Amino acid sequence: MGKITDIIRISLDIQDQIISYATFGTPMIIERFAVDDSDVLVNGITFPARTMLFSDIDAVGLTFKPESKIYQALETAFGQDRKPASIVVGRADTLDADMGNSID
């Protein structure tokens, strides 16, 4: 029987590719509610801006009630295996004629 004189060691390291620059990959959820809508917002909280950025479900819970559609949508998004780093919530005011006016 022959001798083994050369040994080859192969190591594979498979990792997810990480994007190193900003893209249009930040999701946005737009919902129609008033600045002080007590059905959607946690008591005493107002949402005067048209948009707000959230990076985890804990931050969402400080602003939106768990039974609101917005909270539930963000909970689903942040609960994914490959969750987004952040999500923007856009507020379409109840007085806006259409969504186009809300995001201009």
C-alpha positions as a Python dict, from the first residue, in 0.01 Angstrom:
ca = {
    (1, 'M'): (0, 0, 0),
    (2, 'G'): (125, 350, -84),
    (3, 'K'): (197, 638, 155),
    (4, 'I'): (-10, 954, 183),
    (5, 'T'): (231, 1242, 158),
    (6, 'D'): (9, 1537, 64),
    (7, 'I'): (-293, 1641, 270),
    (8, 'I'): (-535, 1897, 143),
    (9, 'R'): (-757, 2079, 389),
    (10, 'I'): (-1065, 2257, 253),
    (11, 'S'): (-1274, 2488, 467),
    (12, 'L'): (-1597, 2651, 343),
    (13, 'D'): (-1742, 2947, 526),
    (14, 'I'): (-2084, 3038, 382),
    (15, 'Q'): (-2231, 3363, 510),
    (16, 'D'): (-2516, 3590, 410),
    (17, 'Q'): (-2406, 3881, 200),
    (18, 'I'): (-2431, 4209, 387),
    (19, 'I'): (-2508, 4525, 194),
    (20, 'S'): (-2255, 4794, 274),
    (21, 'Y'): (-2442, 5095, 135),
    (22, 'A'): (-2783, 5256, 170),
    (23, 'T'): (-3054, 5138, -66),
    (24, 'F'): (-3425, 5174, -116),
    (25, 'G'): (-3466, 4859, 93),
    (26, 'T'): (-3636, 5017, 395),
    (27, 'P'): (-4001, 4912, 399),
    (28, 'M'): (-4274, 5166, 466),
    (29, 'I'): (-4622, 5108, 603),
    (30, 'I'): (-4878, 5385, 554),
    (31, 'E'): (-5194, 5395, 762),
    (32, 'R'): (-5469, 5657, 788),
    (33, 'F'): (-5506, 5788, 1144),
    (34, 'A'): (-5526, 6123, 1322),
    (35, 'V'): (-5237, 6286, 1509),
    (36, 'D'): (-5391, 6186, 1845),
    (37, 'D'): (-5598, 5878, 1746),
    (38, 'S'): (-5661, 5695, 2075),
    (39, 'D'): (-5775, 5379, 1892),
    (40, 'V'): (-5429, 5337, 1738),
    (41, 'L'): (-5184, 5524, 1960),
    (42, 'V'): (-5085, 5446, 2318),
    (43, 'N'): (-5261, 5681, 2562),
    (44, 'G'): (-5104, 6026, 2576),
    (45, 'I'): (-4888, 5969, 2266),
    (46, 'T'): (-4922, 6187, 1957),
    (47, 'F'): (-4782, 6129, 1608),
    (48, 'P'): (-4746, 6482, 1463),
    (49, 'A'): (-4487, 6390, 1199),
    (50, 'R'): (-4584, 6226, 871),
    (51, 'T'): (-4328, 5949, 919),
    (52, 'M'): (-4149, 5776, 1203),
    (53, 'L'): (-3867, 5520, 1189),
    (54, 'F'): (-3878, 5207, 1407),
    (55, 'S'): (-3594, 4959, 1456),
    (56, 'D'): (-3762, 4698, 1680),
    (57, 'I'): (-4102, 4590, 1809),
    (58, 'D'): (-4032, 4730, 2158),
    (59, 'A'): (-4013, 5082, 2015),
    (60, 'V'): (-4334, 5019, 1822),
    (61, 'G'): (-4509, 4919, 2146),
    (62, 'L'): (-4424, 5256, 2301),
    (63, 'T'): (-4622, 5430, 2026),
    (64, 'F'): (-4892, 5195, 1895),
    (65, 'K'): (-5143, 4975, 2074),
    (66, 'P'): (-5089, 4599, 2025),
    (67, 'E'): (-5440, 4557, 1882),
    (68, 'S'): (-5381, 4816, 1606),
    (69, 'K'): (-5322, 4704, 1247),
    (70, 'I'): (-4993, 4897, 1238),
    (71, 'Y'): (-4852, 4721, 1544),
    (72, 'Q'): (-4955, 4381, 1409),
    (73, 'A'): (-4799, 4448, 1067),
    (74, 'L'): (-4471, 4563, 1226),
    (75, 'E'): (-4472, 4269, 1467),
    (76, 'T'): (-4497, 4034, 1168),
    (77, 'A'): (-4218, 4215, 982),
    (78, 'F'): (-3982, 4226, 1280),
    (79, 'G'): (-4064, 3862, 1363),
    (80, 'Q'): (-3922, 3728, 1036),
    (81, 'D'): (-3599, 3527, 1028),
    (82, 'R'): (-3442, 3794, 806),
    (83, 'K'): (-3608, 4097, 958),
    (84, 'P'): (-3550, 4447, 825),
    (85, 'A'): (-3309, 4672, 1015),
    (86, 'S'): (-3579, 4939, 1034),
    (87, 'I'): (-3929, 5018, 907),
    (88, 'V'): (-4085, 5356, 838),
    (89, 'V'): (-4447, 5419, 942),
    (90, 'G'): (-4621, 5688, 741),
    (91, 'R'): (-4929, 5868, 871),
    (92, 'A'): (-5197, 5958, 623),
    (93, 'D'): (-5410, 6213, 805),
    (94, 'T'): (-5781, 6144, 825),
    (95, 'L'): (-5841, 6488, 670),
    (96, 'D'): (-5626, 6423, 360),
    (97, 'A'): (-5824, 6389, 38),
    (98, 'D'): (-5603, 6104, -86),
    (99, 'M'): (-5282, 5917, -2),
    (100, 'G'): (-5082, 6121, -255),
    (101, 'N'): (-5123, 6433, -44),
    (102, 'S'): (-5014, 6243, 265),
    (103, 'I'): (-4669, 6150, 142),
    (104, 'D'): (-4579, 6466, -53),
}
